[in-house]
Amino acid sequence: MTMNDNEDMTANGAARWWRGNLHTHTFWSDGRAFPEEVVAWYKARGYNFLGLSDHNVFQDDGDRWIAETTGREQYFSDYLAAFPDAKTRVGADGTREARLSTFAELATRFNEPERFALLPAFEATRSVKFSNGRSHQVHMNVVNVTSVLPSIASPEFTRNEDDVPLPEFIARHARETAAFAASRGEHAVFMLNHPQWQWYDIAPEVLAEVPEVRFFEVCNNGTEIPAAPELPGDGFDTDRFWDVANAFRARRGLPLLYGLGGDDTHVYRGEPHGGMLMPFNAWTLVRAAKLDGVSLAEAMERGDFAACEGLEPEDIRFDSKSRTLSVAVAAKPEAMRTIRFFVSKRDFSETPTRQITIRPSAEHDTPVHERTVNIYDDRIGREVATFRSAPGEALRASYTMSPDDLYVRARIEEPGRPLCTAYLHPQGRLVAWTQPFA
């Protein structure tokens, strides 16, 4: 992949960076906020695009009401104070109810050309149960499609399926998404969410078999379940996941897997939730000529975007002729930035150096079984170059691929405390990730 074409667009001012989040929830499913509140909060925070990805539902039912049950009093009070034109009624049992706004109503209210775009989205939330008793959750976001998939809309839909191989299960949804979007003239983005939640549910080797999946969440709000003590404790489990998947994919000539940042927001007012699922923690930064769903999707398919958790790159360039990745981050008073370049080598071994059996902690009541995690040699995800800035200085760095490099990606870091304090999440630093290039 190359971004040379984007260099020309940026030079003449036609492209710019847009900040957005494609994974968040509202009262349409299990989020704890009204959709107007969520969109208003992200827009006021400077986000340019947003997807309300509620579970197995798209916000197109204009007659969905929510009751002011015990515990929701403050939600109703805040909502009606901020949006006095909200539609309310008294239910049959005398409880006040509020109508949930649809996607079309929200887009009409909040969209502004070249400032903010609400993108249609939903999260396909599924599980696969195997005859040996194991259960694996599979969560997949569909963006830019204004209806749930036919398989989810079907009266026969259930969240659980039995004994379907995970690669085929995921690929089937990706293929259905592509066909369904094409039939509607829509440009879908299909992404795999938080593969390591709830408990290492999807192994990287699975995505090595699913070329239909181009995007996954490299940064999500983590999990409340502690990571296995046998694994490295730096929080970069998803980095290692990413490199294993891409090393196998690159060797097989499959397209590289790209990483997004997402909040997976469920709580917005500081409610207890294991230090996770909060807004404004992680986002995706896309460089595109226009702020619309198609332009953003096309830029993402080119790899012209970054996953961000607390900081953003100033520039990312990959020269396909010289095979050089260049990364820049702006100066910040007193901050020290680090840019690390990672590659996987062509001669990596597909045989694990060791296997770790991990088990859920006894303190957590988790409906899962032990997992086996493969550890590979350091020719996968090897750090090959590191550059550091002085405090308060900008930093520019580049790495030219060696003939034995399968791909290169970079990670920008800054010491600091991220908003999210959950497990399986980088701690003690702010981070931004480039995409891998080859």
BAZA-206091 format. One record per residue (C-alpha): residue number from 1; residue in three letters; x negated, y negated, z negated. Coordinates in nm, 3 decimals, always signed. Layout:
// BAZA-206091
NODE  num  residuo     east    north       up
NODE  NUM      ALA        X        Y        Z
...
END
This chain:
// BAZA-206091
NODE  num  residuo     east    north       up
NODE    1      MET   +0.000   +0.000   +0.000
NODE    2      THR   -0.111   -0.355   +0.062
NODE    3      MET   -0.009   -0.703   -0.037
NODE    4      ASN   -0.194   -0.880   +0.244
NODE    5      ASP   +0.133   -0.994   +0.401
NODE    6      ASN   +0.235   -1.144   +0.070
NODE    7      GLU   -0.090   -1.340   +0.056
NODE    8      ASP   +0.026   -1.530   +0.365
NODE    9      MET   +0.370   -1.589   +0.217
NODE   10      THR   +0.226   -1.722   -0.105
NODE   11      ALA   -0.015   -1.949   +0.077
NODE   12      ASN   +0.266   -2.132   +0.254
NODE   13      GLY   +0.484   -2.146   -0.055
NODE   14      ALA   +0.746   -1.896   +0.063
NODE   15      ALA   +0.699   -1.645   -0.220
NODE   16      ARG   +0.680   -1.679   -0.596
NODE   17      TRP   +0.705   -1.474   -0.912
NODE   18      TRP   +1.050   -1.397   -1.052
NODE   19      ARG   +1.100   -1.261   -1.405
NODE   20      GLY   +1.375   -1.009   -1.473
NODE   21      ASN   +1.505   -0.716   -1.673
NODE   22      LEU   +1.690   -0.428   -1.511
NODE   23      HIS   +1.777   -0.229   -1.822
NODE   24      THR   +2.016   -0.368   -2.082
NODE   25      HIS   +2.351   -0.276   -2.235
NODE   26      THR   +2.675   -0.445   -2.344
NODE   27      PHE   +3.011   -0.353   -2.494
NODE   28      TRP   +3.086   -0.190   -2.159
NODE   29      SER   +2.901   +0.106   -2.312
NODE   30      ASP   +2.697   +0.120   -2.633
NODE   31      GLY   +2.545   -0.228   -2.640
NODE   32      ARG   +2.644   -0.461   -2.922
NODE   33      ALA   +2.728   -0.781   -2.737
NODE   34      PHE   +2.978   -0.912   -2.487
NODE   35      PRO   +2.847   -0.927   -2.130
NODE   36      GLU   +2.874   -1.309   -2.108
NODE   37      GLU   +2.654   -1.340   -2.415
NODE   38      VAL   +2.389   -1.110   -2.275
NODE   39      VAL   +2.368   -1.285   -1.939
NODE   40      ALA   +2.365   -1.629   -2.103
NODE   41      TRP   +2.084   -1.531   -2.343
NODE   42      TYR   +1.857   -1.396   -2.069
NODE   43      LYS   +1.927   -1.688   -1.838
NODE   44      ALA   +1.856   -1.942   -2.113
NODE   45      ARG   +1.529   -1.759   -2.189
NODE   46      GLY   +1.404   -1.828   -1.835
NODE   47      TYR   +1.480   -1.493   -1.675
NODE   48      ASN   +1.557   -1.510   -1.304
NODE   49      PHE   +1.736   -1.179   -1.257
NODE   50      LEU   +1.915   -0.929   -1.477
NODE   51      GLY   +2.088   -0.594   -1.445
NODE   52      LEU   +2.355   -0.488   -1.697
NODE   53      SER   +2.290   -0.114   -1.684
NODE   54      ASP   +2.567   +0.033   -1.896
NODE   55      HIS   +2.588   +0.410   -1.932
NODE   56      ASN   +2.778   +0.585   -1.651
NODE   57      VAL   +2.995   +0.282   -1.584
NODE   58      PHE   +2.987   -0.018   -1.356
NODE   59      GLN   +3.159   -0.337   -1.470
NODE   60      ASP   +3.433   -0.332   -1.208
NODE   61      ASP   +3.739   -0.244   -1.414
NODE   62      GLY   +3.922   -0.569   -1.472
NODE   63      ASP   +4.140   -0.432   -1.749
NODE   64      ARG   +3.887   -0.306   -2.005
NODE   65      TRP   +3.955   -0.436   -2.357
NODE   66      ILE   +3.760   -0.402   -2.681
NODE   67      ALA   +3.916   -0.419   -3.026
NODE   68      GLU   +3.795   -0.624   -3.322
NODE   69      THR   +3.749   -0.323   -3.542
NODE   70      THR   +3.574   -0.327   -3.879
NODE   71      GLY   +3.214   -0.435   -3.831
NODE   72      ARG   +3.283   -0.631   -3.514
NODE   73      GLU   +3.418   -0.946   -3.679
NODE   74      GLN   +3.097   -1.144   -3.635
NODE   75      TYR   +3.063   -1.033   -3.273
NODE   76      PHE   +3.411   -1.165   -3.196
NODE   77      SER   +3.351   -1.487   -3.389
NODE   78      ASP   +3.025   -1.563   -3.206
NODE   79      TYR   +3.167   -1.470   -2.868
NODE   80      LEU   +3.482   -1.678   -2.890
NODE   81      ALA   +3.290   -1.976   -3.023
NODE   82      ALA   +3.051   -1.963   -2.726
NODE   83      PHE   +3.317   -1.874   -2.467
NODE   84      PRO   +3.652   -2.022   -2.578
NODE   85      ASP   +3.803   -1.937   -2.238
NODE   86      ALA   +3.765   -1.564   -2.306
NODE   87      LYS   +4.079   -1.359   -2.259
NODE   88      THR   +4.221   -1.219   -2.583
NODE   89      ARG   +4.539   -1.047   -2.693
NODE   90      VAL   +4.687   -0.866   -2.991
NODE   91      GLY   +4.690   -0.490   -2.953
NODE   92      ALA   +4.970   -0.252   -3.038
NODE   93      ASP   +4.832   -0.203   -3.388
NODE   94      GLY   +4.801   -0.578   -3.451
NODE   95      THR   +4.424   -0.586   -3.395
NODE   96      ARG   +4.278   -0.866   -3.186
NODE   97      GLU   +4.128   -0.752   -2.857
NODE   98      ALA   +3.904   -0.922   -2.602
NODE   99      ARG   +3.884   -0.839   -2.233
NODE  100      LEU   +3.543   -0.743   -2.094
NODE  101      SER   +3.443   -0.949   -1.792
NODE  102      THR   +3.361   -0.774   -1.466
NODE  103      PHE   +3.040   -0.799   -1.266
NODE  104      ALA   +3.209   -1.022   -1.007
NODE  105      GLU   +3.333   -1.259   -1.276
NODE  106      LEU   +2.992   -1.272   -1.443
NODE  107      ALA   +2.810   -1.331   -1.114
NODE  108      THR   +3.049   -1.615   -1.026
NODE  109      ARG   +2.992   -1.774   -1.365
NODE  110      PHE   +2.615   -1.744   -1.396
NODE  111      ASN   +2.448   -1.705   -1.056
NODE  112      GLU   +2.253   -2.003   -0.927
NODE  113      PRO   +2.062   -2.004   -0.597
NODE  114      GLU   +1.687   -1.966   -0.653
NODE  115      ARG   +1.730   -1.981   -1.029
NODE  116      PHE   +1.929   -1.680   -1.150
NODE  117      ALA   +2.079   -1.367   -0.994
NODE  118      LEU   +2.285   -1.104   -1.173
NODE  119      LEU   +2.222   -0.773   -0.997
NODE  120      PRO   +2.471   -0.487   -1.001
NODE  121      ALA   +2.341   -0.194   -1.205
NODE  122      PHE   +2.435   +0.107   -1.414
NODE  123      GLU   +2.252   +0.384   -1.597
NODE  124      ALA   +2.324   +0.741   -1.498
NODE  125      THR   +2.292   +0.916   -1.834
NODE  126      ARG   +2.267   +1.294   -1.809
NODE  127      SER   +2.131   +1.597   -1.992
NODE  128      VAL   +2.013   +1.938   -1.881
NODE  129      LYS   +2.058   +2.229   -2.117
NODE  130      PHE   +1.864   +2.549   -2.061
NODE  131      SER   +1.952   +2.904   -2.157
NODE  132      ASN   +1.655   +2.912   -2.398
NODE  133      GLY   +1.828   +2.645   -2.607
NODE  134      ARG   +1.621   +2.348   -2.493
NODE  135      SER   +1.788   +2.024   -2.394
NODE  136      HIS   +1.630   +1.743   -2.191
NODE  137      GLN   +1.785   +1.400   -2.149
NODE  138      VAL   +1.754   +1.237   -1.805
NODE  139      HIS   +1.839   +0.867   -1.777
NODE  140      MET   +1.825   +0.697   -1.437
NODE  141      ASN   +1.902   +0.338   -1.345
NODE  142      VAL   +2.068   +0.248   -1.018
NODE  143      VAL   +2.036   -0.117   -0.915
NODE  144      ASN   +2.193   -0.309   -0.624
NODE  145      VAL   +2.486   -0.068   -0.593
NODE  146      THR   +2.832   -0.199   -0.687
NODE  147      SER   +2.982   +0.130   -0.799
NODE  148      VAL   +2.880   +0.435   -0.996
NODE  149      LEU   +2.768   +0.735   -0.793
NODE  150      PRO   +3.045   +0.961   -0.661
NODE  151      SER   +2.919   +1.247   -0.879
NODE  152      ILE   +2.969   +1.029   -1.189
NODE  153      ALA   +3.307   +0.896   -1.074
NODE  154      SER   +3.426   +1.250   -1.011
NODE  155      PRO   +3.693   +1.385   -1.250
NODE  156      GLU   +3.465   +1.688   -1.297
NODE  157      PHE   +3.177   +1.474   -1.426
NODE  158      THR   +3.013   +1.584   -1.748
NODE  159      ARG   +2.698   +1.447   -1.907
NODE  160      ASN   +2.551   +1.795   -1.941
NODE  161      GLU   +2.450   +2.049   -1.680
NODE  162      ASP   +2.298   +2.389   -1.740
NODE  163      ASP   +1.976   +2.548   -1.618
NODE  164      VAL   +1.896   +2.303   -1.336
NODE  165      PRO   +1.521   +2.257   -1.280
NODE  166      LEU   +1.435   +1.901   -1.384
NODE  167      PRO   +1.261   +1.805   -1.057
NODE  168      GLU   +1.563   +1.910   -0.854
NODE  169      PHE   +1.805   +1.747   -1.098
NODE  170      ILE   +1.630   +1.410   -1.069
NODE  171      ALA   +1.574   +1.438   -0.693
NODE  172      ARG   +1.941   +1.519   -0.639
NODE  173      HIS   +2.044   +1.193   -0.806
NODE  174      ALA   +1.784   +0.996   -0.610
NODE  175      ARG   +1.908   +1.142   -0.282
NODE  176      GLU   +2.270   +1.077   -0.375
NODE  177      THR   +2.183   +0.716   -0.462
NODE  178      ALA   +2.009   +0.658   -0.128
NODE  179      ALA   +2.291   +0.811   +0.075
NODE  180      PHE   +2.565   +0.634   -0.122
NODE  181      ALA   +2.394   +0.295   -0.094
NODE  182      ALA   +2.336   +0.342   +0.279
NODE  183      SER   +2.704   +0.426   +0.331
NODE  184      ARG   +2.794   +0.095   +0.167
NODE  185      GLY   +2.528   -0.117   +0.336
NODE  186      GLU   +2.352   -0.172   +0.002
NODE  187      HIS   +1.980   -0.162   -0.079
NODE  188      ALA   +1.944   +0.053   -0.388
NODE  189      VAL   +1.663   +0.067   -0.640
NODE  190      PHE   +1.649   +0.402   -0.820
NODE  191      MET   +1.435   +0.427   -1.133
NODE  192      LEU   +1.366   +0.689   -1.397
NODE  193      ASN   +1.406   +0.547   -1.746
NODE  194      HIS   +1.186   +0.616   -2.050
NODE  195      PRO   +1.069   +0.967   -1.952
NODE  196      GLN   +0.916   +1.031   -2.294
NODE  197      TRP   +1.233   +0.949   -2.485
NODE  198      GLN   +1.379   +1.115   -2.674
NODE  199      TRP   +1.105   +1.364   -2.736
NODE  200      TYR   +0.880   +1.400   -2.430
NODE  201      ASP   +1.187   +1.504   -2.234
NODE  202      ILE   +1.027   +1.470   -1.889
NODE  203      ALA   +0.667   +1.572   -1.824
NODE  204      PRO   +0.454   +1.386   -1.568
NODE  205      GLU   +0.417   +1.707   -1.371
NODE  206      VAL   +0.792   +1.686   -1.305
NODE  207      LEU   +0.755   +1.357   -1.117
NODE  208      ALA   +0.465   +1.504   -0.922
NODE  209      GLU   +0.736   +1.712   -0.753
NODE  210      VAL   +0.988   +1.432   -0.691
NODE  211      PRO   +0.867   +1.197   -0.416
NODE  212      GLU   +1.217   +1.050   -0.399
NODE  213      VAL   +1.147   +0.867   -0.725
NODE  214      ARG   +0.933   +0.557   -0.667
NODE  215      PHE   +0.994   +0.370   -0.995
NODE  216      PHE   +0.982   +0.452   -1.365
NODE  217      GLU   +0.962   +0.258   -1.691
NODE  218      VAL   +0.600   +0.231   -1.796
NODE  219      CYS   +0.711   +0.002   -2.077
NODE  220      ASN   +1.039   +0.056   -2.258
NODE  221      ASN   +1.136   -0.022   -2.615
NODE  222      GLY   +0.993   +0.307   -2.734
NODE  223      THR   +1.146   +0.547   -2.980
NODE  224      GLU   +1.212   +0.570   -3.352
NODE  225      ILE   +1.062   +0.921   -3.354
NODE  226      PRO   +0.691   +0.930   -3.445
NODE  227      ALA   +0.450   +1.042   -3.176
NODE  228      ALA   +0.284   +1.378   -3.217
NODE  229      PRO   -0.023   +1.342   -3.443
NODE  230      GLU   -0.237   +1.547   -3.203
NODE  231      LEU   -0.200   +1.284   -2.930
NODE  232      PRO   -0.397   +0.957   -2.907
NODE  233      GLY   -0.246   +0.692   -3.131
NODE  234      ASP   -0.298   +0.380   -2.920
NODE  235      GLY   +0.058   +0.379   -2.786
NODE  236      PHE   -0.041   +0.413   -2.421
NODE  237      ASP   +0.130   +0.747   -2.374
NODE  238      THR   +0.315   +0.616   -2.070
NODE  239      ASP   -0.015   +0.509   -1.909
NODE  240      ARG   -0.140   +0.865   -1.936
NODE  241      PHE   +0.194   +0.992   -1.806
NODE  242      TRP   +0.162   +0.754   -1.511
NODE  243      ASP   -0.189   +0.861   -1.418
NODE  244      VAL   -0.115   +1.233   -1.436
NODE  245      ALA   +0.192   +1.192   -1.215
NODE  246      ASN   +0.004   +0.976   -0.963
NODE  247      ALA   -0.309   +1.191   -0.951
NODE  248      PHE   -0.097   +1.489   -0.851
NODE  249      ARG   +0.116   +1.283   -0.612
NODE  250      ALA   -0.185   +1.124   -0.442
NODE  251      ARG   -0.355   +1.460   -0.393
NODE  252      ARG   -0.039   +1.591   -0.227
NODE  253      GLY   -0.002   +1.286   -0.004
NODE  254      LEU   +0.314   +1.167   -0.178
NODE  255      PRO   +0.395   +0.799   -0.236
NODE  256      LEU   +0.256   +0.655   -0.557
NODE  257      LEU   +0.482   +0.601   -0.856
NODE  258      TYR   +0.537   +0.238   -0.959
NODE  259      GLY   +0.596   +0.117   -1.315
NODE  260      LEU   +0.851   -0.134   -1.446
NODE  261      GLY   +0.900   -0.305   -1.779
NODE  262      GLY   +1.245   -0.301   -1.936
NODE  263      ASP   +1.410   -0.387   -2.265
NODE  264      ASP   +1.676   -0.116   -2.276
NODE  265      THR   +1.848   -0.367   -2.503
NODE  266      HIS   +2.129   -0.244   -2.725
NODE  267      VAL   +2.113   -0.487   -3.019
NODE  268      TYR   +2.083   -0.864   -2.992
NODE  269      ARG   +2.128   -1.007   -3.340
NODE  270      GLY   +1.853   -0.833   -3.531
NODE  271      GLU   +2.061   -0.531   -3.628
NODE  272      PRO   +1.855   -0.240   -3.761
NODE  273      HIS   +1.765   -0.002   -3.483
NODE  274      GLY   +1.430   +0.156   -3.557
NODE  275      GLY   +1.229   -0.145   -3.433
NODE  276      MET   +1.349   -0.089   -3.080
NODE  277      LEU   +1.615   -0.178   -2.821
NODE  278      MET   +1.578   -0.555   -2.863
NODE  279      PRO   +1.584   -0.823   -2.591
NODE  280      PHE   +1.295   -1.022   -2.443
NODE  281      ASN   +1.029   -0.761   -2.517
NODE  282      ALA   +0.936   -0.622   -2.174
NODE  283      TRP   +1.018   -0.741   -1.826
NODE  284      THR   +0.940   -0.696   -1.459
NODE  285      LEU   +0.769   -0.975   -1.265
NODE  286      VAL   +0.840   -0.957   -0.891
NODE  287      ARG   +0.681   -1.167   -0.617
NODE  288      ALA   +0.936   -1.226   -0.344
NODE  289      ALA   +1.033   -1.491   -0.094
NODE  290      LYS   +1.393   -1.515   -0.216
NODE  291      LEU   +1.586   -1.449   -0.533
NODE  292      ASP   +1.833   -1.184   -0.421
NODE  293      GLY   +1.870   -0.812   -0.464
NODE  294      VAL   +1.739   -0.715   -0.120
NODE  295      SER   +1.431   -0.940   -0.136
NODE  296      LEU   +1.346   -0.818   -0.485
NODE  297      ALA   +1.391   -0.453   -0.384
NODE  298      GLU   +1.173   -0.493   -0.075
NODE  299      ALA   +0.898   -0.658   -0.278
NODE  300      MET   +0.910   -0.378   -0.533
NODE  301      GLU   +0.887   -0.117   -0.260
NODE  302      ARG   +0.567   -0.291   -0.143
NODE  303      GLY   +0.429   -0.271   -0.498
NODE  304      ASP   +0.430   -0.650   -0.526
NODE  305      PHE   +0.532   -0.667   -0.888
NODE  306      ALA   +0.399   -0.619   -1.240
NODE  307      ALA   +0.531   -0.468   -1.561
NODE  308      CYS   +0.494   -0.711   -1.851
NODE  309      GLU   +0.507   -0.680   -2.226
NODE  310      GLY   +0.422   -1.015   -2.378
NODE  311      LEU   +0.202   -1.163   -2.104
NODE  312      GLU   +0.203   -1.212   -1.728
NODE  313      PRO   -0.063   -1.204   -1.456
NODE  314      GLU   -0.133   -1.518   -1.260
NODE  315      ASP   -0.215   -1.329   -0.941
NODE  316      ILE   -0.255   -0.973   -0.810
NODE  317      ARG   -0.409   -0.892   -0.470
NODE  318      PHE   -0.500   -0.567   -0.301
NODE  319      ASP   -0.708   -0.583   +0.018
NODE  320      SER   -0.641   -0.260   +0.204
NODE  321      LYS   -0.944   -0.305   +0.432
NODE  322      SER   -1.201   -0.336   +0.156
NODE  323      ARG   -0.984   -0.137   -0.089
NODE  324      THR   -1.035   -0.407   -0.350
NODE  325      LEU   -0.788   -0.489   -0.626
NODE  326      SER   -0.819   -0.841   -0.766
NODE  327      VAL   -0.638   -0.961   -1.076
NODE  328      ALA   -0.619   -1.303   -1.238
NODE  329      VAL   -0.473   -1.419   -1.568
NODE  330      ALA   -0.441   -1.785   -1.666
NODE  331      ALA   -0.609   -1.946   -1.963
NODE  332      LYS   -0.427   -1.963   -2.295
NODE  333      PRO   -0.555   -2.166   -2.591
NODE  334      GLU   -0.776   -1.952   -2.814
NODE  335      ALA   -0.662   -1.628   -2.650
NODE  336      MET   -0.907   -1.363   -2.533
NODE  337      ARG   -0.792   -1.159   -2.234
NODE  338      THR   -0.921   -0.825   -2.106
NODE  339      ILE   -0.869   -0.674   -1.761
NODE  340      ARG   -0.925   -0.299   -1.733
NODE  341      PHE   -0.932   -0.104   -1.407
NODE  342      PHE   -0.828   +0.261   -1.396
NODE  343      VAL   -0.866   +0.523   -1.125
NODE  344      SER   -0.816   +0.894   -1.079
NODE  345      LYS   -1.090   +1.084   -0.902
NODE  346      ARG   -1.031   +1.309   -0.604
NODE  347      ASP   -1.204   +1.605   -0.767
NODE  348      PHE   -0.988   +1.613   -1.083
NODE  349      SER   -0.893   +1.954   -1.208
NODE  350      GLU   -0.528   +2.053   -1.210
NODE  351      THR   -0.601   +2.296   -1.490
NODE  352      PRO   -0.536   +2.137   -1.831
NODE  353      THR   -0.835   +2.113   -2.061
NODE  354      ARG   -0.600   +2.193   -2.344
NODE  355      GLN   -0.232   +2.215   -2.428
NODE  356      ILE   -0.076   +2.055   -2.732
NODE  357      THR   +0.242   +2.192   -2.882
NODE  358      ILE   +0.434   +1.910   -3.041
NODE  359      ARG   +0.734   +1.934   -3.268
NODE  360      PRO   +0.988   +1.678   -3.389
NODE  361      SER   +0.919   +1.541   -3.732
NODE  362      ALA   +1.114   +1.712   -4.008
NODE  363      GLU   +1.236   +1.372   -4.124
NODE  364      HIS   +1.431   +1.320   -3.804
NODE  365      ASP   +1.743   +1.511   -3.715
NODE  366      THR   +1.673   +1.551   -3.345
NODE  367      PRO   +1.860   +1.796   -3.122
NODE  368      VAL   +1.547   +1.904   -2.934
NODE  369      HIS   +1.287   +2.174   -2.947
NODE  370      GLU   +0.910   +2.175   -2.938
NODE  371      ARG   +0.736   +2.060   -2.623
NODE  372      THR   +0.404   +2.144   -2.462
NODE  373      VAL   +0.195   +1.848   -2.343
NODE  374      ASN   -0.089   +1.912   -2.098
NODE  375      ILE   -0.416   +1.723   -2.149
NODE  376      TYR   -0.635   +1.686   -1.840
NODE  377      ASP   -0.998   +1.592   -1.788
NODE  378      ASP   -1.103   +1.227   -1.781
NODE  379      ARG   -1.117   +1.220   -1.403
NODE  380      ILE   -0.747   +1.138   -1.432
NODE  381      GLY   -0.688   +0.781   -1.551
NODE  382      ARG   -1.056   +0.698   -1.594
NODE  383      GLU   -1.141   +0.341   -1.700
NODE  384      VAL   -1.406   +0.231   -1.450
NODE  385      ALA   -1.446   -0.143   -1.508
NODE  386      THR   -1.371   -0.383   -1.793
NODE  387      PHE   -1.383   -0.764   -1.791
NODE  388      ARG   -1.328   -0.996   -2.089
NODE  389      SER   -1.273   -1.367   -2.113
NODE  390      ALA   -1.405   -1.608   -2.371
NODE  391      PRO   -1.138   -1.757   -2.600
NODE  392      GLY   -0.916   -1.998   -2.410
NODE  393      GLU   -1.064   -1.920   -2.066
NODE  394      ALA   -0.897   -1.791   -1.753
NODE  395      LEU   -1.010   -1.453   -1.628
NODE  396      ARG   -1.046   -1.321   -1.274
NODE  397      ALA   -1.173   -0.975   -1.197
NODE  398      SER   -1.182   -0.728   -0.911
NODE  399      TYR   -1.270   -0.367   -0.845
NODE  400      THR   -1.357   -0.208   -0.510
NODE  401      MET   -1.254   +0.153   -0.483
NODE  402      SER   -1.515   +0.422   -0.441
NODE  403      PRO   -1.468   +0.689   -0.174
NODE  404      ASP   -1.375   +0.940   -0.444
NODE  405      ASP   -1.101   +0.721   -0.599
NODE  406      LEU   -0.745   +0.831   -0.527
NODE  407      TYR   -0.598   +0.494   -0.631
NODE  408      VAL   -0.669   +0.200   -0.859
NODE  409      ARG   -0.451   +0.010   -1.103
NODE  410      ALA   -0.525   -0.256   -1.365
NODE  411      ARG   -0.403   -0.346   -1.712
NODE  412      ILE   -0.429   -0.690   -1.873
NODE  413      GLU   -0.445   -0.708   -2.252
NODE  414      GLU   -0.446   -0.974   -2.520
NODE  415      PRO   -0.465   -0.918   -2.897
NODE  416      GLY   -0.128   -0.990   -3.049
NODE  417      ARG   +0.186   -0.845   -3.199
NODE  418      PRO   +0.451   -0.737   -2.949
NODE  419      LEU   +0.815   -0.779   -3.038
NODE  420      CYS   +0.870   -0.406   -3.031
NODE  421      THR   +0.727   -0.202   -3.318
NODE  422      ALA   +0.857   +0.138   -3.212
NODE  423      TYR   +0.655   +0.452   -3.144
NODE  424      LEU   +0.535   +0.540   -2.794
NODE  425      HIS   +0.471   +0.173   -2.738
NODE  426      PRO   +0.148   -0.033   -2.721
NODE  427      GLN   +0.069   -0.182   -3.060
NODE  428      GLY   -0.165   -0.462   -3.159
NODE  429      ARG   -0.179   -0.620   -2.815
NODE  430      LEU   +0.025   -0.783   -2.541
NODE  431      VAL   +0.003   -0.608   -2.208
NODE  432      ALA   +0.072   -0.644   -1.835
NODE  433      TRP   +0.030   -0.368   -1.577
NODE  434      THR   -0.033   -0.394   -1.205
NODE  435      GLN   +0.091   -0.126   -0.973
NODE  436      PRO   -0.142   +0.145   -0.839
NODE  437      PHE   -0.286   +0.087   -0.491
NODE  438      ALA   -0.467   +0.314   -0.248
END
